[in-house]
């Protein structure tokens, strides 16, 4: 296999007089495929055993809530014993992330590929850092330069922490209002808008040294089940999928997208085996690789999610994810068992040996690209909270303000005799909005949550004394699962 690997390298390197230029001219070529990354990857893979190549596929959870030194020592052991390839970071502080990355790389023979979910900046996982608006808000912004600037700022945040790959942008189309897990993480329900905003975010990050990962392939928008809890089933034909859900992925793949994350969803009309798309050869090999011609990294969604609960044997989920065509096995539940099962399959099937070499080589090329970036740029003094990003966040929010409908209510023109009330609904306090409108108008405030069904008539009588009533719907954005829906009483009261 060493001869075959070197032959692939020879064809990539010497088919062109200027490989980097030729590769950059191929829009479908992932951004990490460069002359340097090819050479660097080949210098590493030629020295690896089959087991070490398999180990490069694993990206394990490096930290999280309520984890202590014993857990970190377990990760040390996975690195020193198996030479695992990467780490994904969760809730933490900037100093903890930096120190853990340094610690783990110090015990690793091969530089580790580090990743995180930073869909709206590292504040999604890391405290003491500037947050930016969620994707749905970005979808309302028509000033593309602001979105590009956000991508650059997020890339700066990641670079300063030592992170190589951002599991973003989300390219799921928000076409199901009952979706409990995508919702505000999507740019919107229009495939052209999702493609446009996702392209800006991806391009900006990759041009500033961070690998982008579009998710969740082939599209997690039209579900009403949270895949963290169970397996969503989508009964779409391939024709429907191709015309809508796949559209944004095609767009980014044609413009140097580095990686794609597969979704834990079932598509029985496309793959009759009824396995999740993250474990489906039909979805990954036939559609993503063969039809869409994607050459970058394929990353499984987290393998510890309950959507994969049918695969209970140790190492079984990881083996099936590899067999389906995933390059990176994210958040594995049993690394040792998985390595044993995959190694046995590779020994028994020579075609899998070739697949393993290709996957390992892609991972090493991504590492080589990141290593070169890290050696060329110093982000040591970059602060995750700074005035420039604070102003950018304000500009993004300001440019996202949208008037959906105006029946003559805006702008509000008042006389000295006009009386205006503000009625707050939803589960957040709305104080910021109330204080802001009081900068312009004297407004009395009422909180719908302070009234029960028996006292709503009293509230109506109070509001009848005002010329205008401004209703504010306010919800928190702390996590994916917070509901942003009006309850039945609120709907009835508005009517």
N, C-alpha and C positions, 0 to 999 in steps of 0.2 A: 504493500500500500504506500510505502514511502516513495516508490518510483512514480506511482500515479499522482500522488500529491505534488511532487516536484514538477510533473508534466503539466498539471493544471496551472501551477505558478508560472511555468515557462510560457504557456500560451497567453496568460494574462499580461505578463510583463513585456514580452518581446514581440507581440503582434503589432505593437505600436512603437513608433520612434519616441514618442513622448507619452508614457502611460497615463500620467496624471491628467494631462490635457484630454487624452482620448476618453478616459473614464468620466471626466467631468462633462464631456459633450454628450455622453449617454445619460439622458435624463432619468432613466430607470435605475441606474447604478446607485446603490446606497452611498450616502455621503462618506462612510468610513472606508470605502474601497479606494485606496490610494497606493501609489508605488511604495511609500514607506510602510503602510500597514500590511501590505502583501509580504514584503521582505521580512518584516518583524515577525509576522505570524508563522512564516515558514521556518524561521530560525528556532522557534519554540516547538512547533508540532512535530518536527522531525526527531525530537528527543523524548517524546511522550510515549508511555505504554498505553495499551488499550484501556486499562482501568483509569489512568490519569486523564485520558481524553474524555471518558465518560464523566469523570468528576468535574470537568470544566463546564458541563451542562447545567450544574446546579447553582441556583441563586437562593441562598437561605436568608431567613430573617435574622438580621444582625442585632436587633434590639427591640424594645417594646415596653409596654407598661409592666410595672412590678417585676422586672427582671434584675437579677443581681450578678455578682461576680461568678457564681457557679455557672450561670447560663453563658456568660462571656467565655469562660474556660471551655465549655462544650463547643463553641464556635472555633476557638483556638484549635481544638482537637480535630474538628472536621477539616480545617485548613491544613494542619500538619500531617494528619494521617491519610487524608484522601485527596488533597489538593483541589478542593472545590473551587469553582470559578468565580462566584460573585456573591454579593450581599445586597439585600433590600432593607431600607431603614424605615422605621415607623415613628411613633410619638417619642420625641426626644428634645434635647436642647442643642444649640449650635456647638457648644464646647464638647458635649458628649459624642456627637457625630464625628467631629474632627479627630478626637482622641481615639475613638474606636477604629476609624479607618486607618489611622497611623499604626495602631496596635496590630490590627489584623494583617495589614500589608507587611509589617515587620516579620511576621511568622510565615508568610506565604512565599513560596519560591517563584510564583508567577504573579504579576500584579493583578489585583482583584477588580472585577467590573462592578461598580457600585451604582445602585439605582434607588429611586424614591418616587412616590406619587406626589407630584407638585403641579396639579392641574391649574390652580390659581396661585402658584408660588409655593415656596417651601413651608409657608405657614399652615398648609394643609396637614403637615406632619410635625413641623419644628416650631417651637415657641420662640418668642423674642425676635420675630422677623416680620417684615412688611407683608401684609396680605394684599391681594388684588381681587377684583371682582370675579365671581364665578362665570362659567362659560355662557350661561343664558344672558347675563348682563353684557358680556363682550359681543354677543350676537346682535345686540341693539345698537352697537357703535358703528357709525358710518365712516369715521375717520380712521383709515387703515394704518396710518403712521403711528397712531397711539397703540394699536394692537401689536405692531412690530416692536415698538419700544417696550411694551410689556414683556414680550418674549425675550428681548435682550436683557431686561432686568432680572427675569427669572433665571436666565442662563448665568448671569453674574452671581446670583445667590447660590446656585448649584455649584458653580466653579469654586466659590469661596469655601464651600463645605468639603469639596473633594468628591462630589457626585458626578458620575459619568453619563447616566441615562435617566431621562425623565419619562415616566409612564404617562405621557400626554402627547398630543391632544386627544380628547374624547371626540370621536367622529360618529357616535351614535346619533341618529336623527330622532328628535323628541316627538314621535308621532303617536304616542299613547299617553294620555293625561293621567292614567292610573299607574304609570311606571313608578315603583317605589325606590328605585336605586339610581336611575339616570337623571331624569327630571332636569334640575337646574345645572347639572354637569354638562348638558348638551348645549350647543350654540343655538339650536332652534329646530323647527319642524320642516324647514326648507332645505333640500339637499344642496342647492347651489350656495346658500348662505353658510351651511356647515362646512362645505368644501373650502370656501373663500377664507373664513376665519381660521379654520384648521391649518390651511396652507401658510397663512401669515405667522401663526404661532410656531409651527414646525420650522419654517425657513429661518426665522429669527434665532431660534435656539441653536439650530445646527450651524448657522453661520457664526455663532458665538461660542462654539466649542462643546455643545451638549447634544447627545444623541436623542432624537425624538422617538416616541413609541405610540403609534396610533392605536386606539382601542375603541370598542371591543369587537373584533372581527368575528363573524361577518355583519354584525349590527345588533345591539342590545336595546335599541330604543323602543321597539314595539312589544314590550313584555309587561306583565302585571304581577310578576313574581320576583323577589329579591334572590339572586343566585347565591348570595352568601348563606341563604337559609334552605333553599331547595332549587330544583332544576326547572327553569322556565321552558315552556314548549311553544314554538312559533310555527304555525301551519301555513307558511308561505311557500309558493313555488319558486323555482330558480329564476323564472322570468321576472317575478315581482322583486325578488332580492336584487337581481342584477340592475333593475331599472331605478331602484331607490336606495336601499341600504348600502350597496357596494359602491355607489357613485363617489362619495368622498374618499374612500380608500383608493379607488382607481386614480383619482386626481393627485393625491399625495405620492402614491407609488411612482407615478410618472415624473415626479420632481424630487427624486433622491431621498425618499423616506428611508430611515435607517432600520426601523423595526415595527412590528405589528404584534399586538397582544390578542390572543384568541379568547373568545367568550365561552362561558359555561352555559350554553343554551342548547336545546334540542330542536332540530329542524327535520322532522320525520318525512316531509315530502321531498327533501333533497338527499338525506342520508337515511335510508330505511333501517339501518342497524340500530337507530335510536340512541346512539351514544352522544354525549355532549359534543358540540362543535370543536371544543378544545382538544378532544381526543379522536377527531374524525379525519381519516385520510381523505375522504371526499372533499371536505371543507378546506383542509390545509394543502394537500398535495394537488388535488384536481383543480380546485378553484383558485386558491391564493397563489400557488406556485405556477401551475401550468397555464391557467386561463389569464390571470392577472399579471403573470411574469414577474412576480416579486422575488427579488434576489437578496433581500436583507434578512435580519434576524426575526425569527418567529418565537414569541415569548408566550408561554401558557399563562392564563390568569392563575391566581394563587391556588395551588393544589390542595390547600387545607380547607377550601370552601365546601359547604354542605351539599352543593349541587353535585358533587362527586361522591356522595355517601355510599353509593352502590358498590364502589370499589374499596373493599375493606381489607383485603390482604396486604400486608406490608410491602411497599414498593410497587404495588400493582398500578396505582394511578400514574406514577412517574414513568413506568415502563410503557404504558399505553400512550402517554403524552409524547414520549420519544418516538414510538412506532408510528404515530400519526403524523410526525414531521415537525414537532416543536424543537427549536434549537436550545432554548433556555427553559429549564424546568423551575418555575417560580414557586417559592415557599413549599418545598417538599416536606412530607411528613416523616419519612424514614429514609435518610440518605444511604445508609449502609445496605439496607435490604434492596433499595432501588438499584444501586450500583451492581449488586450481585445478579439481579434479574436481567438488567440490560446487558451486562457482560456475557451472561449465558446465551442470550439471544443473538448477540453479535458474533460469538464464536460459532454458533450453529448456522448462521445465515450470513454469507459473505457480502450480500447486498447491503446489509445493515452496517457492515464495517465501512463501506464507502459512504453511507449516509452519516455515520458518526464522524468520519474525517471531515466531511463538508461542514457539518454543524460546528465542530470544534474549531475549524479554521475560520468560520465566520465570527465566532466569539473572540478569537485571538486577534482578528483584524480590527474588530471594534476596540479591543484593548490597546492595540498598537496605535490606532488613531487618537484615542484618549491620552495615551502616554505622551505622544508628540505634542498634543495641545497643552498638557500640564507642564511640559518642559519649556514651552515658549511663552507662557503667560503667568504672571504672578498676581494672585488674588488675595494675598495674605492680609492686606490692609482694608479689604472691602467689608463694609459694615452692613448687616442684614436689616438694620433700621437706619435710614438716612433720609435727608430732606428731599432729595431728587425723587426717590421712589414714593415718598409720601405725596408729593405734588402730582406725580404720575397717577397714583391711585385716585386722587381727587378729580383729575382731568378725565380719567376713564369713566368714573361714576357720573360726572357732569354730562359727558357726551352720550351716555346711555339713556338719559331721561327721554321718555317717549310719550307723546300724547296719542293714545289709542283712538279716542273719539272726543269730539268737542261740539256740543250742541248749543254753544253760546255761553257756556259757563266760564270759559277762560278767555281773556284774563279777567280776574275778579275786580270789578270796579265798585268801590264803596263810597258812600257819603258818610258824614258824621253821624247820621241817624241809623245807618245799617248795622245790623247785629249778625255776627257770624259765629257758628259753633264748630268745634272739631270733635268728631266722634271716633274714638280709637277702637278698632277691632283686631282680632288675631291674638297670638300668644306672646308678642314682644311689646315693650312699653310704648314705643312711638314718641318718646319724649324729644328726641333730636328733631324730628319733623315738626312737632308742636312748637318748640322753641324757635325754629326757623321761620315759620309762618307768622309768629308773633313779632318778628322783626319788621314786618310790613303792615300787619293788621292786628287790631285788638281782637283776640279770639278767646272764647270760653271753651274749656275742655271737658269732655265726658268720656268715660270708659265703659264700653258695653259690658265688659266682664264684671262690672260692679252691680249689674242688674240681672235678676233671674226672670223667668217667664212670667211670674206673678207681678213683677214690678215694671215690665216693659211698657205698659200703658202710661205709667208715670213719666218714663223717659220720653215717650212720644209727645206728651203734653208739654214737656220742657222745651223740646226741640221745635215745636210749633211756634214758639215765640221768636224764632230767628228767621232772618231773610234768606240765609244760605247755610247749609250744613256740609262741611267737608268731612267725608268718611275716609279714614286712613286704615289700610290693611297692613299690619306689621307682624312679621314673623322672624325668628332667629335664623341664622345660617351657620350654626355650629357644626352640623354634620349632615350626612346624606338623608337621614331618616326623619328629620323634622318635617312635619306636615305643613304645607302651605295652602291648605284648603279651608274655605269657610265652612263652619258647621251649619246644620239645618236651621238653628235658631237665628244665626246671623243672616243667612239668606232670606229667611222669612221677614226678618225685621227690615232689611233693606227694601224689599218689595213693598 
